[in-house]
Amino acid sequence: MMIVRSLVRLCTLLYILFVLYCLFPTICRFLDWARQTSPWSGQKWVEQAWIPTDAELQCLNGSYNSHSSRSSDSKHQPSPSRAPIPNIVHFNFGLKPPLPDSSTRRQFGFLNYLAVRAALLSLSPEKTYLHYTYLSSPPSPDPFESPLLNFWVRRLTKQGVKLIHHPPSRNQQPDRYAHLSDTLRLEALIAQGGIYLDVDAFALRPFDALLSPNSPDAILGHEGGNRWGLCNAVIVSRPNSTFLKRWLASYEAADLSSEWNYHSVRLPKLLADDSSSADLGRGEAKEVCTLPPDAFFWPTWTWRHVEWMHSPLSKLEAEEWEDRIELNGGSLFENQLAYHAWSQMAWDRHLKWLTPARVRRRDTRFNLLVRRFLEDDL
């Protein structure tokens, strides 16, 4: 009798463990949903309504007066020989061998390929660079392994994308791995200028107005309706931008082990505010102008916005959004030039499941935006 009871208890326990194992992903998602959508999460402030300012619209339309109103004499007027920002596109990626496996967010996969394709088609760049390095702990046994082992990278090189290897430093501190990408993008733009895009940021329309000779040396977009920061997932800059140099120098003494996005989002906002005040006081050309949230980073990274982008649409809704995208020249909204897919927040729920077939057949706002960047043979 005791043996029978023990077996029943054991079977009951195993059954409960099996059910919990099966329900674990659902439970985790529910807890994540509750955490992100609670009134205490702060996401409502990121999602809050906003109105673009005149200065933001001038920056967006290339009519920005890069000199303050106090600089009315001729020595402060825009120079007719001022060069436009070069139409060069930079991406960077920390590849982690084995390279042929592109099934994780740490590998260069289909989503990243599609983002580079979007830039090639939307921006028609003079040059497109994919800067790469190998980030892993412990370090990769072969930090010089060819990225051409990766199917998606190999495919892009056949379309003119140039690979630039940045060997990892032997003295690189582990707490700086996550921020190496942050400094690499700034170094590339300081050296050559152009447009930097994260490998989950999709250029949707030409950036011609931003590249105008009238533009300041650096252009960034606000993240969130509360304009809390300027996200570094999309940056437009001339070579040798003093703003980017100050931003890069701030990493030297930073304690990167104790912060995540301060240097990549919040600090550039503070630097831009300080720069504008200083330039106005001196009557000098402004170093940076900022864009409204919908230019690059709307919808945002919040739970509700991510779901809005990836929720299935009815046939009627899909037709309405297709018409709107066509009316806006390839964008969801009138002022939108790019869409950041927020892979850190959306990967497990949506992005890792994307395939060429899903993008073609499943109607979501995201898929409608990027479908045109697919090649026919995929």
C-alpha positions in Angstrom: 0.0 0.0 0.0 2.8 2.4 0.9 4.5 1.6 -2.4 1.3 2.4 -4.3 0.9 5.7 -2.5 4.5 6.6 -3.2 4.1 5.9 -6.9 0.9 8.0 -7.1 2.6 10.9 -5.4 5.6 10.5 -7.7 3.4 10.4 -10.8 1.4 13.4 -9.6 4.6 15.4 -9.0 6.0 14.4 -12.4 2.7 15.4 -14.0 2.7 18.8 -12.3 6.3 19.4 -13.3 5.5 18.4 -16.9 2.6 20.8 -17.0 4.7 23.6 -15.6 7.4 22.9 -18.1 4.9 23.1 -21.0 3.3 26.3 -19.6 6.6 27.9 -18.6 6.9 30.1 -21.8 3.3 31.3 -21.4 3.9 32.1 -17.7 7.0 34.0 -18.5 5.3 36.0 -21.2 2.4 36.8 -18.9 4.7 38.0 -16.2 6.6 40.1 -18.8 3.3 41.5 -20.0 2.3 42.4 -16.5 5.6 44.0 -15.7 5.7 46.1 -18.8 2.1 47.2 -18.9 1.6 48.0 -15.2 1.0 51.6 -14.3 4.4 51.6 -12.5 6.4 50.5 -15.6 6.8 54.0 -16.9 5.9 52.9 -20.4 2.9 55.3 -20.6 5.3 58.2 -20.5 7.2 56.8 -23.5 4.0 56.3 -25.4 2.5 59.7 -24.5 1.2 61.9 -27.3 3.5 64.6 -28.7 3.6 67.4 -31.3 6.7 68.0 -33.5 8.3 71.3 -32.8 9.2 73.8 -35.6 12.9 73.1 -35.1 12.4 69.4 -35.4 10.4 69.8 -38.7 13.1 72.2 -40.1 15.7 69.6 -39.2 13.6 66.9 -40.9 13.0 68.9 -44.1 16.5 70.1 -44.6 15.5 73.8 -44.0 17.1 73.9 -40.6 19.0 77.1 -39.9 22.2 75.7 -38.5 23.2 79.2 -37.2 21.5 80.8 -34.3 19.3 83.8 -34.6 22.1 86.0 -33.1 24.5 85.2 -35.9 23.0 87.6 -38.4 26.3 89.1 -39.8 27.8 87.6 -42.9 30.6 85.7 -41.2 28.0 83.4 -39.7 25.9 82.8 -42.8 26.0 79.3 -44.3 28.9 78.8 -46.6 27.9 78.1 -50.2 30.8 75.6 -50.4 29.6 73.6 -47.4 29.5 70.0 -48.4 26.4 67.8 -48.0 26.6 64.9 -45.6 28.0 61.9 -47.6 25.5 59.2 -48.6 27.5 56.4 -47.1 25.8 53.8 -44.9 27.4 52.1 -42.0 26.2 49.0 -40.1 28.1 47.1 -37.4 27.7 43.7 -35.9 29.4 41.6 -33.2 29.4 38.2 -34.7 29.7 35.2 -32.5 30.9 32.0 -34.1 29.7 29.5 -35.3 28.8 31.8 -38.1 26.6 29.5 -40.2 24.1 29.5 -37.4 21.9 32.5 -37.7 19.0 31.3 -35.5 19.8 33.5 -32.5 19.8 37.3 -32.0 23.6 37.2 -31.5 24.1 36.0 -35.1 23.6 37.9 -38.3 20.4 36.5 -39.6 17.4 37.1 -41.9 16.2 40.2 -40.0 19.6 41.9 -40.2 19.9 41.0 -43.9 16.6 42.6 -44.5 17.6 45.8 -42.7 20.7 46.1 -44.9 18.6 45.5 -48.0 16.2 48.2 -46.9 19.1 50.7 -46.8 20.4 49.6 -50.2 17.0 50.1 -51.8 15.7 53.1 -49.9 18.9 55.2 -49.7 20.8 54.2 -52.9 24.1 54.8 -51.0 27.4 55.5 -52.7 29.0 52.9 -50.3 27.6 50.5 -47.7 29.9 49.1 -45.0 29.2 46.3 -42.6 31.7 46.7 -39.7 32.2 43.5 -37.7 34.1 42.1 -34.8 33.9 38.9 -32.8 32.4 39.3 -29.3 32.3 36.2 -27.1 33.2 35.1 -23.6 35.5 33.2 -23.6 37.0 34.9 -26.7 36.6 33.2 -30.0 39.3 30.7 -30.8 39.5 32.2 -34.3 38.7 36.0 -34.2 39.7 36.2 -37.9 37.2 33.6 -39.1 35.6 34.8 -42.3 32.0 36.1 -42.0 31.4 34.8 -45.5 30.5 31.5 -43.8 27.2 33.2 -42.9 24.6 32.8 -45.7 23.1 36.3 -45.2 26.4 38.1 -45.1 27.6 36.3 -48.2 24.4 37.2 -50.0 24.9 40.9 -49.1 28.5 41.1 -50.3 27.3 40.1 -53.8 25.2 43.3 -53.7 28.1 45.6 -53.1 28.2 45.6 -49.2 31.9 45.9 -48.1 33.0 44.1 -44.9 35.4 45.9 -42.5 36.9 43.8 -39.7 37.7 45.4 -36.3 39.8 42.8 -34.4 38.9 42.7 -30.7 41.5 44.1 -28.4 43.2 41.6 -26.1 42.8 44.1 -23.3 39.1 44.6 -23.9 37.2 44.5 -20.6 34.2 42.2 -20.5 31.9 45.0 -19.2 32.6 47.0 -22.4 31.6 44.3 -24.9 28.0 45.5 -25.0 29.2 49.1 -25.6 31.9 48.3 -28.2 29.3 48.6 -30.9 28.4 52.1 -29.5 32.0 53.3 -29.9 32.6 51.6 -33.3 29.7 53.5 -34.9 30.9 56.9 -33.6 34.4 56.1 -34.8 33.2 55.2 -38.3 31.1 58.3 -38.6 33.9 60.6 -37.3 36.3 59.1 -39.9 34.0 59.0 -42.9 30.6 60.6 -42.1 27.4 59.3 -43.5 24.4 57.4 -42.1 24.7 54.8 -39.3 21.9 52.2 -38.9 21.6 49.4 -36.4 21.1 46.0 -38.0 17.5 46.1 -36.9 16.8 49.6 -38.2 15.0 49.8 -41.6 15.5 52.8 -43.8 12.1 53.4 -45.5 12.7 56.5 -47.6 15.6 58.5 -48.9 17.4 60.7 -46.4 18.1 63.4 -49.0 16.8 66.3 -46.9 18.9 65.3 -43.9 22.1 65.2 -46.1 21.5 68.8 -47.2 24.4 71.3 -46.9 22.1 73.3 -44.6 22.1 70.5 -42.0 24.3 70.7 -38.9 27.2 68.3 -38.6 25.1 65.7 -36.6 21.4 64.7 -36.7 19.7 62.4 -34.2 16.1 61.4 -33.5 14.2 61.5 -30.2 13.1 58.3 -28.6 9.7 58.2 -27.1 6.9 60.7 -26.9 8.4 62.2 -23.7 11.7 62.9 -25.6 13.7 61.4 -22.8 16.7 60.6 -25.0 18.3 60.6 -28.5 18.7 57.0 -29.6 22.0 56.0 -31.3 20.3 53.3 -33.5 20.2 55.8 -36.3 22.8 58.7 -36.6 23.5 61.0 -39.5 26.8 62.9 -39.4 29.5 64.7 -41.3 33.1 63.5 -40.9 34.9 65.0 -37.9 31.8 66.0 -36.1 32.8 67.8 -32.9 29.5 66.6 -31.3 30.3 63.0 -32.0 33.9 63.5 -30.8 32.6 64.7 -27.4 30.1 61.9 -27.2 32.9 59.3 -28.0 35.2 60.9 -25.4 32.6 60.4 -22.7 33.1 56.6 -22.9 36.7 56.9 -21.7 35.9 57.3 -18.0 32.5 55.7 -18.0 31.6 52.9 -15.6 29.8 50.8 -18.2 29.2 47.9 -15.8 26.6 49.9 -13.9 24.5 51.3 -16.7 22.9 50.1 -19.9 21.6 52.9 -22.1 22.7 56.1 -20.5 25.6 56.7 -22.9 23.6 55.5 -25.9 20.3 57.3 -25.3 20.3 59.8 -22.4 23.7 61.3 -22.6 23.4 62.4 -26.3 20.2 64.2 -25.3 22.0 66.1 -22.5 25.0 66.9 -24.8 22.6 68.2 -27.5 20.8 70.4 -25.0 24.1 71.8 -23.7 25.4 72.2 -27.2 22.4 74.2 -28.3 22.6 76.5 -25.3 26.3 77.1 -25.8 26.0 77.7 -29.5 23.2 80.2 -29.0 25.2 82.1 -26.4 28.3 82.3 -28.7 26.3 83.0 -31.9 27.9 80.1 -33.6 26.7 77.4 -36.0 24.9 74.6 -34.1 26.5 71.2 -34.0 23.4 69.0 -33.9 19.7 69.1 -34.7 17.1 66.7 -33.4 14.2 65.0 -35.2 10.6 64.3 -33.9 10.0 60.8 -32.5 8.3 59.5 -35.6 11.2 60.1 -37.8 13.2 57.1 -36.6 11.8 55.7 -33.4 8.0 55.5 -33.5 6.3 53.2 -32.7 8.6 52.7 -29.6 9.9 49.7 -27.8 7.0 49.4 -25.3 4.9 46.2 -25.1 1.8 47.8 -26.6 3.7 49.4 -29.5 5.6 46.2 -30.4 2.4 44.2 -30.4 0.7 46.9 -32.6 3.5 46.4 -35.2 3.3 42.6 -35.2 -0.4 41.9 -34.6 -2.2 40.2 -37.6 -4.3 42.4 -39.7 -7.6 41.7 -41.4 -7.8 41.9 -45.1 -9.5 45.3 -44.9 -6.9 46.6 -42.4 -4.0 45.4 -44.6 -5.4 47.1 -47.6 -5.8 50.4 -45.7 -2.3 50.2 -44.4 -0.9 49.3 -47.8 -2.6 52.4 -49.2 -1.2 54.6 -46.4 2.3 53.3 -46.8 2.1 54.0 -50.6 0.8 57.5 -49.9 3.7 58.2 -47.5 6.3 57.0 -49.9 7.0 53.7 -48.0 6.4 54.8 -44.4 3.6 54.3 -41.9 3.6 58.0 -41.1 4.2 61.2 -43.0 7.4 62.1 -41.2 8.8 58.6 -40.9 12.1 57.9 -42.5 13.1 54.7 -40.7 11.7 52.1 -38.3 13.7 50.7 -35.5 12.5 47.1 -34.9 13.6 47.0 -31.2 15.0 43.5 -31.4 16.0 43.5 -27.8 12.3 43.8 -26.8 10.6 42.1 -29.8 13.0 39.2 -30.6 11.5 36.3 -28.5 7.9 37.4 -29.1 8.0 38.1 -32.9 11.3 38.7 -34.7 13.0 35.4 -34.3 10.0 33.7 -36.0 10.3 35.7 -39.2 11.1 34.0 -42.4 10.8 35.1 -46.0 7.6 33.1 -46.3 6.1 34.7 -43.2 6.9 38.2 -44.3 5.2 37.5 -47.6 2.1 35.7 -46.4 1.3 37.2 -43.0 -0.1 40.7 -42.9 1.2 42.8 -40.1 2.2 46.4 -40.1 5.9 45.4 -39.8 5.6 42.9 -42.7 3.8 45.4 -44.9 6.7 47.8 -44.3 9.6 45.5 -45.1 8.0 43.1 -47.7 9.3 45.1 -50.6 12.9 44.6 -49.6 12.7 40.8 -50.1 14.5 39.3 -53.1 12.4 37.1 -55.4 14.5 34.0 -55.0 14.0 33.8 -51.2 
